[in-house]
Protein backbone atom coordinates (compact mmCIF):
# COMPACT_ATOMS: atom_id res chain seq x y z
CA UNK A 1 0.00 0.00 0.00
CA UNK A 2 1.37 3.43 -0.83
CA UNK A 3 1.73 6.18 1.78
CA UNK A 4 -1.37 8.30 2.17
CA UNK A 5 -3.76 5.61 0.83
CA UNK A 6 -6.94 5.16 2.92
CA UNK A 7 -7.14 1.98 5.00
CA UNK A 8 -9.57 -0.83 4.27
CA UNK A 9 -12.79 -1.19 6.23
CA UNK A 10 -12.24 -2.25 9.85
CA UNK A 11 -8.92 -0.45 10.13
CA UNK A 12 -8.58 2.54 12.47
CA UNK A 13 -9.37 5.95 11.07
CA UNK A 14 -6.42 8.07 9.96
CA UNK A 15 -5.16 10.69 12.39
CA UNK A 16 -6.71 14.13 11.95
CA UNK A 17 -4.45 16.79 10.40
CA UNK A 18 -2.57 18.82 13.00
CA UNK A 19 -1.18 22.36 12.67
CA UNK A 20 1.64 23.65 14.89
CA UNK A 21 1.97 27.42 15.26
CA UNK A 22 4.77 29.48 16.83
CA UNK A 23 4.38 30.15 20.55
CA UNK A 24 4.24 33.90 21.25
CA UNK A 25 5.15 33.28 24.90
CA UNK A 26 8.20 31.11 24.19
CA UNK A 27 9.52 33.46 21.52
CA UNK A 28 8.73 36.47 23.74
CA UNK A 29 10.95 34.98 26.44
CA UNK A 30 13.77 34.73 23.88
CA UNK A 31 13.37 38.44 23.06
CA UNK A 32 14.11 39.46 26.67
CA UNK A 33 17.86 38.62 26.56
CA UNK A 34 18.11 40.67 23.35
CA UNK A 35 16.66 43.70 25.10
CA UNK A 36 18.95 43.17 28.09
CA UNK A 37 21.89 43.06 25.67
CA UNK A 38 20.83 46.39 24.18
CA UNK A 39 20.59 47.90 27.69
CA UNK A 40 24.05 46.65 28.62
CA UNK A 41 25.54 47.99 25.38
CA UNK A 42 24.00 51.41 26.02
CA UNK A 43 25.56 51.55 29.49
CA UNK A 44 29.00 50.25 28.53
CA UNK A 45 30.30 53.32 26.70
CA UNK A 46 30.51 55.39 29.91
CA UNK A 47 28.34 58.07 28.30
CA UNK A 48 26.09 60.12 30.51
CA UNK A 49 23.69 60.68 27.63
CA UNK A 50 22.86 58.54 24.61
CA UNK A 51 24.70 60.23 21.72
CA UNK A 52 25.03 57.89 18.73
CA UNK A 53 27.86 59.93 17.17
CA UNK A 54 30.02 59.46 20.28
CA UNK A 55 29.58 55.67 20.48
CA UNK A 56 32.22 53.20 19.33
CA UNK A 57 31.47 50.94 16.34
CA UNK A 58 31.50 47.85 18.55
CA UNK A 59 28.86 49.37 20.82
CA UNK A 60 26.67 50.28 17.84
CA UNK A 61 26.94 46.70 16.57
CA UNK A 62 26.25 45.41 20.09
CA UNK A 63 22.96 47.33 19.92
CA UNK A 64 22.01 46.56 16.31
CA UNK A 65 22.61 42.79 16.40
CA UNK A 66 20.31 42.06 19.39
CA UNK A 67 17.70 44.42 17.92
CA UNK A 68 17.85 42.52 14.62
CA UNK A 69 17.49 39.16 16.41
CA UNK A 70 14.59 40.52 18.50
CA UNK A 71 12.91 41.74 15.28
CA UNK A 72 13.26 38.31 13.64
CA UNK A 73 11.86 36.60 16.75
CA UNK A 74 8.97 39.08 16.85
CA UNK A 75 8.19 38.41 13.19
CA UNK A 76 8.26 34.65 13.88
CA UNK A 77 5.95 35.05 16.89
CA UNK A 78 3.27 36.86 14.91
CA UNK A 79 3.44 34.65 11.82
CA UNK A 80 -0.11 33.39 11.24
CA UNK A 81 0.88 30.43 9.08
CA UNK A 82 1.54 27.09 10.76
CA UNK A 83 5.23 26.27 11.11
CA UNK A 84 4.67 22.51 10.81
CA UNK A 85 1.65 20.51 9.64
CA UNK A 86 1.08 16.75 9.83
CA UNK A 87 -1.59 15.45 7.45
CA UNK A 88 -2.29 12.59 5.03
CA UNK A 89 0.14 14.01 2.47
CA UNK A 90 3.10 14.18 4.87
CA UNK A 91 4.97 16.73 6.96
CA UNK A 92 4.66 20.31 5.72
CA UNK A 93 7.56 22.33 7.13
CA UNK A 94 7.91 26.11 6.88
CA UNK A 95 10.90 26.44 9.27
CA UNK A 96 13.32 25.22 8.03
CA UNK A 97 11.93 25.98 4.54
CA UNK A 98 11.64 22.41 3.28
CA UNK A 99 8.06 22.33 2.06
CA UNK A 100 6.42 18.91 1.92
CA UNK A 101 8.07 15.72 3.13
CA UNK A 102 5.68 13.01 1.88
CA UNK A 103 5.22 9.94 4.07
CA UNK A 104 6.68 7.85 1.24
CA UNK A 105 9.98 9.71 1.75
CA UNK A 106 10.14 9.15 5.52
CA UNK A 107 12.63 6.43 6.46
CA UNK A 108 12.58 7.03 10.23
CA UNK A 109 11.66 9.63 12.79
CA UNK A 110 12.83 10.51 16.29
CA UNK A 111 13.27 13.40 18.70
CA UNK A 112 16.28 14.61 20.63
CA UNK A 113 17.80 17.53 22.48
CA UNK A 114 20.05 19.70 20.34
CA UNK A 115 22.38 22.54 21.24
CA UNK A 116 20.78 25.95 20.62
CA UNK A 117 17.47 24.52 19.36
CA UNK A 118 16.65 22.61 22.56
CA UNK A 119 14.32 19.93 21.12
CA UNK A 120 14.23 18.81 17.48
CA UNK A 121 12.22 16.36 15.46
CA UNK A 122 14.66 14.28 13.41
CA UNK A 123 13.34 12.89 10.12
CA UNK A 124 15.46 10.56 7.98
CA UNK A 125 14.34 10.92 4.38
CA UNK A 126 14.81 9.32 0.97
CA UNK A 127 15.79 12.31 -1.22
CA UNK A 128 14.51 10.55 -4.35
CA UNK A 129 10.95 10.79 -2.95
CA UNK A 130 11.17 14.54 -2.26
CA UNK A 131 10.20 17.52 -4.41
CA UNK A 132 13.00 19.62 -5.86
CA UNK A 133 12.66 22.36 -3.18
CA UNK A 134 13.21 19.85 -0.35
CA UNK A 135 16.05 18.07 -2.19
CA UNK A 136 17.78 21.41 -2.77
CA UNK A 137 17.44 22.36 0.90
CA UNK A 138 18.92 19.03 2.05
CA UNK A 139 21.73 19.25 -0.51
CA UNK A 140 22.62 22.79 0.64
CA UNK A 141 22.37 22.09 4.38
CA UNK A 142 25.72 22.18 6.10
CA UNK A 143 24.95 19.35 8.49
CA UNK A 144 27.01 20.47 11.50
CA UNK A 145 24.25 19.68 14.02
CA UNK A 146 25.19 15.98 14.31
CA UNK A 147 28.69 17.05 15.31
CA UNK A 148 27.30 19.28 18.08
CA UNK A 149 24.75 16.86 19.55
CA UNK A 150 25.57 13.19 20.27
CA UNK A 151 21.86 12.24 19.99
CA UNK A 152 21.63 13.73 16.50
CA UNK A 153 24.87 11.99 15.49
CA UNK A 154 23.46 8.66 16.74
CA UNK A 155 20.26 9.18 14.73
CA UNK A 156 22.26 10.06 11.60
CA UNK A 157 24.26 6.85 12.03
CA UNK A 158 21.05 4.80 12.43
CA UNK A 159 19.63 6.41 9.26
CA UNK A 160 22.05 4.22 7.28
CA UNK A 161 23.27 6.88 4.87
CA UNK A 162 19.95 8.63 4.35
CA UNK A 163 20.03 12.39 5.01
CA UNK A 164 18.18 13.74 8.01
CA UNK A 165 16.06 16.85 8.42
CA UNK A 166 16.05 18.55 11.83
CA UNK A 167 12.87 20.49 12.69
CA UNK A 168 13.04 22.65 15.85
CA UNK A 169 9.90 22.06 17.92
CA UNK A 170 10.68 23.80 21.24
CA UNK A 171 9.34 27.18 20.10
CA UNK A 172 5.97 25.81 18.91
CA UNK A 173 2.65 26.37 20.67
CA UNK A 174 2.24 22.74 21.79
CA UNK A 175 4.57 20.92 24.19
CA UNK A 176 7.46 19.11 22.49
CA UNK A 177 6.38 15.73 23.95
CA UNK A 178 2.90 16.12 22.43
CA UNK A 179 4.40 16.95 19.02
CA UNK A 180 6.63 13.86 19.28
CA UNK A 181 3.63 11.67 20.19
CA UNK A 182 1.58 13.00 17.28
CA UNK A 183 4.50 12.47 14.88
CA UNK A 184 4.72 8.84 16.02
CA UNK A 185 0.97 8.38 15.43
CA UNK A 186 1.28 9.61 11.85
CA UNK A 187 4.39 7.51 11.21
CA UNK A 188 2.72 4.37 12.59
CA UNK A 189 -0.32 4.97 10.41
CA UNK A 190 1.27 6.06 7.12
CA UNK A 191 4.82 4.65 7.20
CA UNK A 192 5.11 1.57 9.46
CA UNK A 193 2.25 -0.34 7.81
CA UNK A 194 3.72 0.24 4.36
CA UNK A 195 7.08 -1.39 5.10
Residue pairs with C-beta under 8 A, 6 or more apart in sequence:
1 193
1 194
2 104
2 194
3 90
3 102
3 103
3 104
3 106
3 190
3 191
3 194
4 88
4 89
4 90
4 102
4 103
4 104
4 190
6 14
7 13
7 14
12 189
14 88
14 189
14 190
15 86
15 182
15 185
15 186
15 189
17 85
17 86
17 87
17 88
18 85
18 86
18 87
18 182
19 82
19 84
19 85
20 82
20 83
20 84
20 85
20 169
20 172
20 173
20 174
20 179
21 79
21 80
21 82
21 83
21 172
21 173
22 76
22 77
22 79
22 83
22 171
22 172
22 173
23 77
23 171
23 172
23 173
24 77
24 78
26 170
26 171
26 172
27 73
27 74
27 76
27 77
27 171
28 77
30 73
30 171
31 70
31 73
31 74
33 66
34 66
34 67
34 69
34 70
34 73
35 66
35 70
37 62
37 65
37 66
38 62
38 63
38 66
38 67
40 62
41 59
41 62
41 63
41 66
42 50
42 59
42 63
44 59
44 62
45 54
45 55
45 56
45 59
47 54
47 55
52 60
76 95
76 171
81 94
82 92
82 94
83 93
83 94
83 95
83 172
84 91
84 92
84 93
84 94
84 95
84 121
84 167
84 169
84 172
84 179
85 91
85 92
86 92
86 182
86 183
86 186
88 190
89 100
89 102
89 103
90 100
90 101
90 102
90 103
90 104
90 105
90 106
90 190
91 100
91 101
91 106
91 123
91 167
91 183
91 186
92 99
92 100
92 101
93 99
93 100
93 101
93 165
93 167
95 167
95 168
96 137
96 141
96 165
96 166
96 167
97 133
97 137
98 133
98 134
98 137
98 138
98 165
99 131
99 133
99 134
99 137
100 131
100 134
101 123
101 125
101 130
101 134
101 165
102 129
102 130
103 186
103 187
103 190
103 191
103 194
104 126
104 129
104 194
105 125
105 126
105 127
105 128
105 129
105 130
105 134
106 123
106 124
106 125
106 187
106 190
106 191
107 124
107 125
107 126
107 159
107 160
107 162
108 123
108 124
108 155
108 158
108 159
108 162
109 121
109 122
109 123
109 124
109 183
109 184
109 187
109 191
110 121
110 122
110 155
111 119
111 120
111 121
111 122
111 169
111 176
111 179
111 180
111 183
112 119
112 120
112 122
112 149
112 151
112 152
112 155
113 119
113 120
113 149
113 151
114 120
114 145
114 148
114 149
114 151
114 152
114 166
114 168
115 145
115 148
115 149
116 148
117 145
117 166
117 168
117 170
118 168
118 170
118 176
119 168
119 169
119 170
119 176
120 145
120 152
120 166
120 167
120 168
120 169
120 170
121 166
121 167
121 169
121 179
121 180
121 183
122 152
122 155
122 164
122 165
122 166
123 164
123 165
123 166
123 167
124 155
124 158
124 159
124 162
124 163
124 164
125 134
125 138
125 162
125 163
125 164
125 165
126 162
127 134
127 135
127 138
127 139
127 162
127 163
130 138
138 163
138 165
141 163
143 163
145 152
145 166
146 152
146 153
146 155
146 156
146 164
147 153
152 164
152 166
155 164
156 164
169 176
169 179
169 180
170 176
172 179
